Amino acid sequence: MGFIKFLFIAILVLWILRILTARLLPWILRGFAKKMQEQAFKEFQAQGQQRSRQNPREHQKKADGKINIDYIPPQPSNQNGANQAGEFVDFEEIK
């Protein structure tokens, strides 16, 4: 009789938890997503304001056909990678 009572209570508790999570979890996640969206929007606005303060020329309209390069990546100084890679062996394919 004790095992049946335990089994009944366990099933009842799990059933109640399932119902509560089905009702509360979407509500909690919706609130969490809304807060994250607001935070991302505030950061985006702050970043835009910071950029407009740093580079006011960038917002001016550029003429069509004009190209402006702001950044050129540094080139590696040593181009002799094959000399440092080790020893290469020639081979023939045999069929």
C-alpha positions, 0 to 999 in steps of 0.5 A, a space after each residue: 500500500 505504501 508503494 502505491 501511495 508513493 507512486 500516486 503522489 509522485 505522479 501527481 507532483 510531476 503532473 502539477 510541475 508539468 502544468 506549472 512549467 507549461 504556464 510559467 516558463 513562456 511568461 518568464 522567457 518572454 520577460 527575459 527576452 524583452 529585457 535582453 532586447 531592450 539592453 541590446 537596443 540601448 547598447 546599439 544606440 550608445 555605440 552609434 552616438 559614440 561613433 558619431 562623436 568620433 567620426 563626424 566626417 563619416 556621416 557626410 554623403 560621399 560622391 558616387 564612384 569615390 573609394 575611401 580605404 580607412 584600414 590596410 592590414 599589415 603584410 607579413 614580413 617573411 614570405 619564405 615559408 616554403 624554405 622553413 617548412 622542411 624537406 619535400 620528397 618527389 614521388 611518382 604515382 604507380 598504377 
